[in-house]
Amino acid sequence: MSIEIGQTWREVDPRFDHRVKVVGFCEETGKVKIESAGKVTKAKRERFNGKRGGYKLVPAN
């Protein structure tokens, strides 16, 4: 699955309703820059896999 800027992803954990937006990529570390609640952080690409402990793509309407 391709990770693209502007996509919205949801945390795959039934305890949380946590959504993040992809805002860029870090060339040095290979991580994905994500924004959540107005804060930009980085996440490993491996987390964008749709499995528990990761993120699942939210379909665009």
For each residue, the residues with C-beta under 8 A, 3 or more apart:
1: 48 49 50 57
2:
3: 7 22 32 45 48
4: 7 22
5: 22 23 24 25
6: 21 22
7: 3 4 21 22 57 58
8: 19 20 21 22 57 58
9: 19 20 21 22 34 48 55 56 57 58
10: 17 18 19 55 56 57 58
11: 16 17 18 19 20 55
12: 50 51 52 53 54 55 56
13: 16 18 52 53
14:
15:
16: 11 13
17: 10 11
18: 10 11 13 36
19: 8 9 10 11 36 58
20: 8 9 11 34 35 36 43 55
21: 6 7 8 9 34 35 36
22: 3 4 5 6 7 8 9 32 33 34
23: 5 33 34 35 40
24: 5 32 33
25: 5 30 31 32 33
26: 29 30 31 32 33 42
27: 30
28:
29: 26 42
30: 25 26 27 45
31: 25 26 42 43 44 45
32: 3 22 24 25 26 42 43 44 45 48
33: 22 23 24 25 26 40 41 42
34: 9 20 21 22 23 40 41 42 43
35: 20 21 23 38 39 40
36: 18 19 20 21 39 41
37:
38: 35
39: 35 36
40: 23 33 34 35
41: 33 34 36
42: 26 29 31 32 33 34
43: 20 31 32 34 47 48 55
44: 31 32 47
45: 3 30 31 32 48
46: 49 54
47: 43 44 53 54 55
48: 1 3 9 32 43 45 54 55 57
49: 1 46 54 55
50: 1 12 54 55 56 57
51: 12 54
52: 12 13
53: 12 13 47
54: 12 46 47 48 49 50 51
55: 9 10 11 12 20 43 47 48 49 50
56: 9 10 12 50
57: 1 7 8 9 10 48 50
58: 7 8 9 10 19
59:
60:
61:
